[in-house]
Amino acid sequence: MQMEPKVNILLVDDKLENLLALEAILEKLGENLVRATSGEEALRCLLHQDFAVILLDVQMPGMDGFETATLIRNRGRSRHTPIIFLTAFSTSDQMLFKGYALGAVDYLLKPLDPNILTSKVTVFVELFKKTEAVKRQAAQLVAVNAELRQSEERLRSLSTCSPVGIFEIDTEGACRYTNPRYQAICGLKAAESIEKKWVESVHPEDQERAVTSWSVYINEGRDYSEEFRFQTTHGIVRWVQVRSSPMLSGQGELLGYVGTLEDITERKQAEEVRAQVIREQTARQEAEAANRMKDEFLAVLSHELRTPLTSMLGWSKILRTKKLDEKATSRALEAIERNAMSQMQLIEDILDVSRIIRGQLRLNVCAVNLIAVMETALEAVRPLAEPKDIQLNTVLDNSVGSVYGDPARLQQIVWNLLTNAIKFTPKGGRVEVNLSIITVQEQQTTNKYAQIQVIDTGIGISKEFLPKVFERFRQADSTTTRSHNGLGLGLAIVRHLVELHKGAIFAESPGTEKGATFTVRLPLLQDNRANKGNRELAEISCPIASTPLTGLRILVVDDEADTRNFLSFMFEDYGAFTTAVGSVDEALAVLEQAKPDIVISDIGMSEQDGYTLIRKLRSLEPEKGGCIPAIALTAYTREEDRLEALSAGFQQHLSKPIDPNKLIGAVASILKLPLEVSVS
């Protein structure tokens, strides 16, 4: 503990022996004893020090004790210092009154009683100490109060000048304090900010979220931090971050909540600008990637369309300029037909993708037996597998029931997967085709699926390309040195067809040169009693009689001479009489002379199109040919093109390139001929 400072006691006497005697008596008090041998010396001591008590001899040469006391009392610093007069003479009442009048607190006669002197001095020493302690405490209190005032002023300035709004609420939710920034953010006056809660200033679209989150915070007592839009009464909207923490007493009792409102509108705007820049950069990168893909696709498309044309044109010129024997002629025709079919398949794929993009790919659904679909697809791809000596191993579970789908599109799915597997499997490889039933647990229900797997021993798929294998226009190798042809559309079409059938498709591959597995899952019909006989639903063709159109009169309208000649030859080969013209006016002239049984017309023609022809035809009276059936034969294959043709007055809409079986079948169907003609 810190030692208390010693108290000064002034001893004034002109005789040294008296001073020594006083020191001997008071020494045990342990205080600081100061000697003065005259009044003048005593006054000099009082200039620099404060004393608890002064022991002053009355009889001194020169300035006596009374004169010295008078001067002591005249000084402000020593006006209240206790004085005890000491004298060796008997004291008269007059002297006592004079001493007390000068402020003496006592009058002692020499010789002094040590105990009395000590006790009296001790009283004044203790009184001095207590007075000094009170002065120190008062000074400390003054300092503390000054510091508190400074602190309050500093806090007031901080609150007033704070860049964030500050609020304080009690445990009942009533607001007790807000600073000017809070009032500015909420658009309220000082009095209004006390009456209204901050959530009332939140934008109406964010208010429900604000109320809910604040209620959760009040109940849980954790720190709070949320961002909302605030709207002032003047309609100004700004983004504000609200933070709050519980206010606790020293004993941990909840006193209320203190919080801040920070205007983060600029930050939000900067984030939005940054997000917009990122979106624009992403969009630009995607557009650049799409352009690259488009350029690559157009290059591949040009190659894939020109390749079969080269063979077709080459063999056509050979057939026109040279006389070939029957074997060579057959070979040439097979090559032309094969390349034409290849080109037609490319065009069909492009059209399918166009329908998928526009959401116009439609299914003709019914109960379908997958065994028949897969067997038909397998037979169709065997000619592709045999030249490469690829084994086609099949494991088809005959107990697999029916699925609800489009037979032609289901066959397209299997055919595309098989041709893809054969294309990427090297010579002497193996392709396995499995059909089975699989049970899948989905959201507390158990569902059964028909599972088709096509497993090959081909070049496989890299890990980088595997996630993109079902994307349109994607090919693992799109360079001019690639070893496999195609447009990269088949698997994208397959995925979309599977999804239209409410199924799922997966691709797996251990890596390059390790083969690939494609798995298709299709939901089975719950009622499988219709399975018997469903195999016929997947069959595509049946024989056509050699001359099913004998005696029919057919008018062909097309501005392309090659198409007119082909159609005329085909119909006449099936026994019909054909008139072929190249314009609408020529067609109407033929109709005036003779009424054909049916009209086959192109849509896109120069000067006047097929729609003009059918409208003029339907405007005629029935006896003049207004009811003659008509088929639109066109390269415009969109769904809206088909609907427009039918609404204009055509009975059917068939797309180019022309499948003779389909066209003959359509004619037979419209004219209700008693023929067994398939329409695939």
Secondary structure, DSSP 4 states (H G I P E B T S, - for coil): -PPPPPPEEEEE-S-HHHHHHHHHHHGGG--EEEEESSHHHHHHHHHH---SEEEEES--SSS-HHHHHHHHHHSTTTTT--EEEEESSPPPHHHHHHHHHTTEEEEEESSPPHHHHHHHHHHHHHHHHHHHHHHHHHHHHHHHHHHHHHHHHHHHHHHHH-SSEEEEEETTS-EEEE-HHHHHHHT--HHHHHHS-GGGGB-HHHHHHHHHHHHHHHHH---EEEEEEEE-TT--EEEEEEEEEEEE-TTS-EEEEEEEEEE-HHHHHHHHHHHHHHHHHHHHHHHHHHHHHHHHHHHHHHHHHHHHHHHHHHHHHHHHHS---HHHHHHHHHHHHHHHHHHHHHHHHHHHHHHHHTT------EEEEHHHHHHHHHHHHHHHHGGGT-EEEEEE-TT--EEEE-HHHHHHHHHHHHHHHHHTSPTT-EEEEEEEEEEEEETTEEEEEEEEEEEE-SS---TTTGGGTTSTT--S--STT-SS-S-S-HHHHHHHHHHHTT-EEEEE-SSTTS-EEEEEEEEBPS--GGGTTGGGGG-------SSTTTT-EEEEE-S-HHHHHHHHHHHHHTT-EEEEESSHHHHHHHHHH---SEEEE-SS-SSS-HHHHHHHHHTS-GGGTTT--EEEEES--SHHHHHHHHHHT-SEEEESSP-HHHHHHHHHHHTT-S------
